[in-house]
Amino acid sequence: MWTIDQARTWPRTPLGHRVANMTTRSLERATGTLPDGRRASVVVKTLQPASASPIFAVIPPQFHATVLRELHWLDEPRVYRSGLADTMPDGVRMPIVHAIDEEPELVTLWLEDVDDVTPWDPARYRRSAAALARLGARWPGDTAMEQLGMGHRDIAGLFFGKVTHNDLAIQMDDAFWASPLVADCVDEHHRADLFRLAELMPPMIASLDSLPRGMCHGDAAPDNLREPSGVDGPIVVIDWSYGNVDALGSDLGQLLVGRFDEGREHLDTEVIATAILGGFLEGVGDASDAVSVERAFAAHLAIRSVFGALLLDRPDLDEPDQARILAERANVARYGLDLALRWATTPA
């Protein structure tokens, strides 16, 4: 067995995962050889204030305070120290935290290196959604705030900030829609529907305040829901940077779009959506209902993924790969547009 002091001396290599979070300075794997010849590894995640990220410099100054508040670099260590790990619902667990090293303006997390061995099929999407639902049901909003010290991230800030002043501003330009990459992957109604939904979002956002809340992961993309022991083992939920209290069902948007965003999903969007909605309602039990879950799903999917789906910032890819990924993102965005427009025009 290794100790954390030994692990600190092991050589590190980048994890090979695209890091988009401004508070993550690096994500590495430290690997060493044990006395008996076996190999062991640990994930080393180094955190920094969002202001230390190069991206911070291009954010308009009037939004700096909001970014620093909503992307607080100490949120993930707080979740790991909250006691949540000891009170997870059946069939779900957090990664083992071997150590948390703190320095001025820098925190290093030494985390269990969690494998993933199960293919993503509709059954797995359903299991993952049910696990997220059990978490929310196990920790209702007020209880999670009082006993775990969890806060709430207001999705309105993202819509009235980044979406309004960046995503939609860029897409107001006719030249954007005339670009062959964009024009080839959207239908004739996409642009008009996108801006119609933007006008309808404020009351839809306001309606979220009346929905049941519970503990949410906040970034429940498939990569963060691991099955290291196969279908019969627990789901290990990693990367708690965005852990917070929110409307039950809000996690489903990231679960739906995660693999589409990277161009790795080959299932039909409707098939995945049906699986995750069914799984979530099964897992949440009496803590919510289909109407409130789907409304939260629709709003969060729209704000976090639909409005910015066509803004593909991947200069590392050649044009054919960019076109392929953009087409997948446009397809799931079309689903999200239709879903959000339906709920935005349905009285709360």
N, C-alpha and C positions, 0 to 999 in steps of 0.2 A: 504494500500500500504506500502511496506517495503522500507527502505533506505539502501544504501550501508554500512553505519556504523552499522546498525543492522545485515546485512548479515555477516559482519566480525566477529560477535560473535556466529554465528550459528555453530553447530557441523558439522564436515566434515567426509565423508566416501569416500574411493577410488571409482572411476567411474566404475571400472571393465573392463576397456578397456586396451588391451595390448599396452604399450607405447614403441615404437621402436626408436623414435626420440631422439638423444643424447642431444638435447637442452631442452627437457621436463623433469623437475625434478619430478613433480607430477601432477596428474590429478584427481581432487576430485569434489564431489558435496556437497555444503553446503545447509542444509535444516533447515527451521525454521517454527514456527507457528505464524500466524498473529493474531492481536487482535480479529478478528471475527471468529477465529478458523480454517481458511483455511491454507493449507500448501503452502509454497513457496520454490523455490530452485534456485540456481545459480551454474554455473560451475566455479571452481577455478583452473586455469592452471598456474603453477609456472615454469618459464623458467630459464635456467642457461646456461653459456657458454658450448660449446661442450667439452671443456677440463676438465670440472667437472664430466663428465660421466665416469663410470668405463670402458666403451668400448674404450675410447680414449687411454688408456694405452696399448692396444694391437694393435693399429694402428702403422705401421712403422713410425718412426720420419720424414722421408722425405715427408710424406703425411700430416703432422700435419697442415701446413699452408693452404693447399688446403681445408682440412676439416673445419677449422675455418672460412675460407672465404665462402665456399659453404653452410655451416650450421651455419650461423650467428644467434646467439641467440636473436638478436634484430630485426630480419626481420619481425616477426609477429606483434609486436607492431607498426612497421613502416607502415605496410599495413593498420592496423586499424586507424592510424592517417593520412593517405594519402588523405582522402576525397573520396576514392573509394566507401564507403558505401552509400554516397549520390548520386552516379551517376551510380548505377547498372542498367542493362537493365530491361525491363518489365518482371515480373514473377520471378525475382531472387532478393534475398537480402542477406546481411551478418547478423550474429547474433548481437544482441544489446551488446555493450561493456559498462558495468556499471561503471567500473573504471579500471585504470592501476596503480598499486602500484610499485614504483621503489626503490630498495635498491642496494648497491654495489654488483655486480655479481649476482643479483637476480631480477626478474620482475614477478609480479603476475597479471594475467589477471582475471577480474571478468566478466564472460560472461553469456549471456542468455542461459538457459538450454532448448535446442531445442528438442522437441519430434519428433518421426518419426512413422507415422501410416499407410503407404502405402506399400503393398508387392512389392517385386522386380520382375516384369514381363517384357516382351519385351517393352511394352508401357512406363513403367517407365524408363527403360534404354534410350529409345529414347528421352523422355522429358528431362532427365538429360543431355544428350549429346547436345541437342538443346540449353539448358540454358548455357552450357559452351561455345558454339559457339557464342551465342549472346553477352556474355561477351567479347570475343576476338574481335568481330566485332565492338562492342561499343567503345572499347579502342584499336586501332591499336598500334603496337609496339612503334613507335617514339613518338606518343602522350602520351602513358602511361608513357614512360620514362621522357618526358619533363614536363608533368602536374602533374603526380602522384609521380614522383621520383622512379619509379620501375626500378629494374636492370634485368640482364639476367643471368641465370645459364647455363653454358656451359655443355651440356651433355657429351662432349668429356672428361672432367675431370673424370667423373664417369667411363667411359669405360677404359681409359688408366690408371686409378688408381685401384679402387676396383675390377672391372671386370677382368682386365688383371692380376693383381698381387695376387688376392685372389680367385675369383670364378673359373677362368679358370685354375689357378695353381693347385687347389685342384682336379679338374676334369681331369687333365693329368694323374693321377695315375690309373693304371688298377684295383687296388683294389677297388677304388670308384665305378666303373661300375660293378664290380663283387658282390657288396653288394646286398643281396636279395631284400632289400627295393627298391633299384634303378633298378636292373635288371628286376624286375617284373612289372615295370610301364613304361618302355620306349621301343620303337621299335628298330630294329637292325640298323637303320640309324641315330638315334638321336645323338650319340656321334660324328660321322663323320660330320654330318650337323652342329653341334654346333661349331666345330673348323673351318669348312669351312666358316661359317658366321663370325667368329671372324676375319679371314683374310680379309674379304670383308668390314668390318665395317669402316675403316678409310675413304675411299672415300665416303661412304654413309653418314658418319657424316659431312664431308665437304660439301656435297650437301645440307644440312639443312640450310646453311647460305643464300641460294638464295630463300628460301620459305617465304611466307607472315607470319608476326608475329603479335601477339596481346597479350593482358593480359590473362595470364593463372593462374589457381589455383595452379598447380604444384604437387598436391597430391589428385587428384579428385577420390579417392576411394569411393565406394557407401556409406560408413559410414559417409563421409563428405558432402553428399548431402541429406539433410533432407526435408521431406514433412510433417510438423506438422499439416497442415490443410487439408490434402488429395490432390487429384489430381487437385482440382480447386484452391488451394492456391499457394502462392509463394514457390519456392525451396529455402531453407535456406542453404547457403554454409558456412560450418564451417572449422576451422583449416587452417589458412592462413600462416603457417610456411614457405611454399615453394612458395608463390605467387611471380610471376615474368613474364617477357616478354619472350615468346618463340614461336616456330613455331605453327601455328594454326593446331590443331589435336594432338598435343603432350600430351594433357590431357587424350586422349582416352585409352591409355595403362593402366593407373591405374584404370580407370572406368571398363575396361574389367576384370582385374585380381583380383580386391579387394576381392570379396567374395570367389573366388577360393582359394586365399592364406590362408583363414581361414577355408576352408572346408565347407562353408555354401551355395555354389551355386549348383543348381540342373538343371539349364537350359543348353542347348547345347551351346558350345563356338561359333559356327557359327551363331546361332540365336542371341546371344548378340552382336557379332561383326557387323552383318547386321543392327541391330537396332541402335547401337550407330553411325555407319558411316552415315546411312540415316538421323538420327536426327541431327547430327552435320552439315551436308551439308545443311539441311533445315534451321537450325538456323543461319549459317554463311552468307547465301545469296551470294552476289557478292564479298565478301571479299577474297574468296579463290576458289579453284577448287578441284575436287575429287582426282586428281593425287597428288597434293601437300599435301592435308590432309592425304591421306593414306600413303604417304611416311613418313611424320612426325610421324604418328601413329605407323608405322612399326619400325622405328628406336628407338623411345623411349620405345616401348614395349619390344624390344629385349634387350636394354641396362639395363633397370630398372627391368625387370622381367624374361626374357627368360634365360639369361646366369646363373642366380643364382637360377632358379626355383627348382632344385633338391637338393639344399643345405638347407634342412629343419632343422632349429635350434629350435626344440620344445621338450626339455627334459622333459617338464611337461606332455607330452602325453604318453599314453601306445602305444605299437607297432602297434596294429590294427588301432588306430586313426592316427598314423604317416603314416602308409601305405595308408590309405584312403585319407588323405590330399595330400600326395606326388603324388598319382595317379591323383588327380584333377589338381595339379600344372603341372604335366608332360603333361597332355592332353592340357591345355591351352598353355604350352610352345611349344608343337608340332605345334599348330596353328601359334604361333608367329614366330617360325623358318621358316615355309613355307612362311609366309607373308614377312618376312624380306629378305629371300633369293630371293624371286621374285623381290623385289624392289632393292636389292643390285646388281642385275645383269641387271637392267633396266637403261639405260642411263638417267641421270638427264636432 
